[in-house]
Amino acid sequence: MPAKSKAQQKAAGAALSAKRGETPKSKLKGASKEMADSMTEKQLEDFARGSTKGKPEHTG
């Protein structure tokens, strides 16, 4: 399931980075912190993948 907004995509990318050990989990905030705890690496990859072209910055 791809992200519906650029903000979701950025949060998933940050969470994925922490999940892989590339970024410390302590640096995560808000949605990315929740995503890292509740989603698998595969789910985060699917969420962060794809183009941001045409996506809104935030969903309403």
Residue pairs with C-beta under 8 A, 6 or more apart in sequence:
1 43
1 46
1 47
2 46
2 47
2 49
2 50
3 9
3 12
3 47
3 48
3 50
3 55
4 55
4 56
4 59
5 55
5 56
5 57
5 58
5 59
6 52
6 55
6 56
6 57
6 58
7 31
7 57
7 58
7 59
8 31
8 47
8 59
9 47
9 48
9 50
9 52
9 55
10 32
11 30
11 31
11 32
11 35
12 32
12 35
12 39
12 44
12 47
12 48
13 48
14 23
14 28
14 32
14 36
15 28
15 32
15 33
15 35
15 36
15 39
15 44
16 41
16 44
16 45
16 48
17 23
18 24
18 25
18 27
18 28
18 32
18 36
19 36
19 41
19 44
20 41
25 33
25 36
28 36
35 44
35 47
36 44
39 47
